[in-house]
């Protein structure tokens, strides 16, 4: 014999569940707002210079800021190295944000804007960009397809160096129309992925990982590792931990400097260790469990 809830009881139950959901969401939102940065105490023999040598460019600056923000014992050295790193480039936007960060951490006296450096860096960056744009126009007039592709690529590199991530992304995507080989397609995808990760546009990351993986001549182990690392990050961001773990643990390391920068740096090795542990706890036939057996 079938039984059914009275309509009034079902309505009350539904209303209670909705109220519960709203309460939980409110608690979660409040928790997120009140979340504090966890401070880290480094080991006595931690070598900051040795550690940071694993990174270059914007990634190096981001890591130094992370350390300065969370490790009081290393804050002074990390800030000094951070300011020096940023001033070795052309990204005036990043420099301003770093100085604001320094002022927030050590007070107004700790971070004075170097206006003369800012003016020189901005002027030089704009001159370089203007020159590249003029050269691109000339290549288009001469209908030299490969030079047009490289022109867009170089403009993308310059915008990236200046911190203009959206413009860099557009320039790299434009190279697609002038590519004539599988290598050109893969290079375009890697550049777009790099910028999209910094923009935290992970749908773009997954889209261009897929495009690169569909190239028939994709055989270089370093490139494959980079694509799996990018896919792992994107899936990690969306909460798909099993897929992320599988991507990270499927990376094969190559003894190459540029590959070390992408997938063999200490944090990535830590991610691989954590994901191996997660898989062994959650998957009956995980790679780690198979190795142990």
Phi, psi and omega in degrees: 000131182273143177237149179224150177288144170299147183303321181294322180293318179298320179296317179297320180295315179299317180297320180295318179296320179296318178298320180296317179299316181297321180296315180298315179300320180295319178296316181297318180296318180295321179296318179297321181293325185269359182297133182252155178288129180279126178279145184241135176256114182286161176291159185298330183258018180293128182255101183298314181297319179295320180295313186286346178293348177286351187237157175223162172060220184298324180298320178299316179295319180297319179293319179297320178296319178300315180293315181297328183283330189245350185235089182305325182294336181250004188302313184299312180293320181295319179295316179301314179292325180296311180298318179297318180297314183295322181285352175276355180246202183239010186271090181293325178300314180295321179299315179299316181293325178293317179297321176298319178298316180297316179298322180294327184274318187242000179100165183304326183289343184276346183218096178258130179294131175269088186297322181296320177295318180301315180296316180295315182295317180294318180296315180295318180296318180292323177296317179297317180295317179298318179297317180295322180292323177295316179298322179297318178299320178295319179295323178294320178295325181274356178055042177262101190302314183295322179289328176294317177301312180293330177297313177296321180297313181295323177294321177298317178299318181293316177298321178298317179296329180276351181088011178271077190294321180295318179291324177296317179299315179299317182295317180295321180294326180295335180296339182302323183287350184241007179285145182233007181210167178297324179299320179298318180297315180295317179299318179298315181297317181296320179294317179297317179299316180302313181289319182297326178296317179294329178279353185059034176263078190283342173293322175296319180302308181296323180299315183277338169297316179298317179300317181292320181292341179276353178288129186295323184271023180282097183231341184294120182301324180296316180294317179299319179296318179298318181294320179291323177296316180296317178296321178298316179297316181297317179289327176297318181296326182269005177082011178269076191291325180296314179295316179300315180299318180295320180295314182297317184283350179267359179288137176251125183279141175239148182280068180226142184300314184291332178287323176302318182299324186272313189231001183240010178291159182308315180299323181291323176297322177296318179299317179299318180296317180296316182292325175299318179295318180298315181296319182294331180278333188248341185241127182296324183248045182288156178303319182293317180296322179296320179295317180297318179293000000 
